[in-house]
Amino acid sequence: MYDEMMEEDGWIEDDEEFIEDEFIEEEEFIEDSWMELEKARGEKAIKCSKKKTKNSKKTSLEELTVIFEDTDNLDIGVTYGVKIVGKTIVVGQHDGNNTSFKKVSVNKLKGKRFLEYVAGQIEDMTGPELKLTLAFEKGYSIEITDYNSIEEYK
């Protein structure tokens, strides 16, 4: 009965529409984010930097910028950049057996090809956490937690 009254007044329909709009916006963000990483796949990193930033909530975030050589484009000197912002960004190298991960400087990525990315969500003590891993040649990778933007860097 209560649901019928709310539906007559338009409450339920509006809520469903709002949730659908919110889902579509989030889906578009995810598709755009992956498109930026797809463009960079297979390209060689020519410049890398990492810095701390603050967002509007005054929390500390980290920003990673990687400039790739655009080998798909035949013009010499053309580059493509990706900027990722997240809670923590760790650059490291796995050993030959892939059993240990040693932190390294972001500059170690220079000259390495971007191979693949894996994104997912894990549960920890504080709740769900987004994880993004970018894999490069020779066992190098970048692990990003709670990323909130992946965009083209110009």
C-alpha positions in Angstrom: 0.0 0.0 0.0 2.7 2.4 1.0 4.7 1.7 -2.2 1.6 2.3 -4.3 1.0 5.7 -2.6 4.7 6.7 -3.2 4.5 5.5 -6.8 1.4 7.6 -7.4 3.1 10.7 -6.0 6.1 9.9 -8.3 8.6 9.2 -5.5 9.6 5.7 -6.5 10.0 6.5 -10.2 12.1 9.6 -9.5 14.4 7.6 -7.2 14.9 5.0 -9.8 15.6 7.6 -12.5 18.1 9.3 -10.2 19.9 6.0 -9.5 19.9 5.2 -13.2 21.4 8.7 -14.1 24.0 8.3 -11.4 24.9 4.8 -12.7 25.2 6.1 -16.3 27.5 8.9 -15.2 29.7 6.5 -13.3 29.8 4.1 -16.2 30.8 6.9 -18.6 33.6 7.9 -16.2 34.9 4.3 -16.1 34.7 3.9 -19.9 36.6 7.2 -20.5 39.2 6.2 -17.9 39.9 2.9 -19.5 40.0 4.5 -23.0 42.9 6.7 -21.8 44.8 3.6 -20.6 43.9 1.7 -23.8 45.5 4.4 -25.9 48.7 4.2 -23.9 49.0 0.4 -24.0 52.1 -0.7 -25.8 53.7 2.7 -25.8 57.1 3.5 -24.2 57.2 5.8 -21.2 59.5 8.8 -21.9 58.8 11.0 -18.9 57.3 10.2 -15.5 56.5 12.2 -12.4 54.7 11.8 -9.1 53.7 14.5 -6.6 51.4 15.0 -3.6 48.3 17.2 -4.0 45.4 18.2 -1.9 41.7 18.0 -2.9 38.8 20.1 -1.8 38.3 18.0 1.3 41.9 18.9 2.4 43.0 15.3 2.2 46.3 14.4 0.8 46.3 12.6 -2.6 49.0 11.6 -5.0 49.2 12.5 -8.7 51.1 10.4 -11.3 51.8 11.7 -14.8 53.3 9.5 -17.5 54.2 10.8 -20.9 54.3 8.1 -23.6 55.9 8.1 -27.0 53.0 7.9 -29.5 54.2 5.2 -31.9 50.8 4.9 -33.5 51.2 8.3 -34.9 53.8 8.6 -37.7 54.8 12.2 -36.8 58.2 12.2 -35.0 58.1 13.7 -31.5 54.4 13.2 -30.9 53.6 12.2 -27.3 50.6 11.1 -25.3 50.2 11.7 -21.5 48.0 10.1 -18.8 47.4 11.7 -15.4 46.1 9.5 -12.5 45.1 10.8 -9.1 44.7 8.4 -6.2 45.1 8.0 -2.4 48.4 6.2 -2.7 50.7 5.5 -5.7 53.5 3.1 -5.3 56.0 2.4 -8.1 58.0 -0.9 -7.8 59.7 -3.7 -9.5 59.0 -7.4 -9.0 61.9 -9.9 -8.9 62.3 -12.6 -11.5 60.1 -15.1 -9.5 57.4 -12.4 -9.0 57.6 -13.0 -5.2 58.9 -9.7 -3.9 58.0 -6.1 -4.8 60.7 -3.5 -4.2 59.8 0.2 -4.2 61.7 2.2 -6.8 61.8 5.8 -8.1 59.2 6.7 -10.7 62.0 7.6 -13.0 62.9 3.9 -13.4 59.8 3.6 -15.7 61.5 5.8 -18.3 62.1 3.8 -21.5 59.8 0.9 -20.4 56.7 -0.1 -22.4 53.3 0.0 -20.7 51.9 -3.5 -21.1 48.6 -3.9 -19.2 46.4 -2.6 -16.5 44.2 -4.4 -14.0 41.5 -2.7 -11.9 39.3 -4.1 -9.2 37.9 -3.6 -5.7 39.0 -5.3 -2.5 37.5 -5.3 0.9 39.7 -4.3 3.9 39.1 -3.2 7.5 37.8 0.2 6.5 35.5 -1.0 3.7 35.8 -1.3 -0.1 39.0 0.0 -1.8 39.6 0.6 -5.5 42.9 -0.8 -6.8 44.6 -0.1 -10.1 47.8 -1.8 -11.2 49.7 -0.7 -14.3 52.3 -3.2 -15.6 55.4 -2.2 -17.5 58.3 -4.1 -19.0 61.0 -5.8 -16.9 58.7 -6.4 -13.9 58.0 -2.7 -13.2 54.5 -1.7 -12.0 52.5 1.0 -10.4 49.9 0.2 -7.7 47.3 2.9 -7.1 44.7 2.8 -4.4 41.4 4.6 -4.4 42.0 6.3 -7.7 39.5 9.1 -8.5 40.6 10.3 -11.9 42.3 9.0 -15.0 42.6 11.5 -17.8 44.6 12.5 -20.7 47.4 14.9 -19.8 48.1 17.7 -22.2 
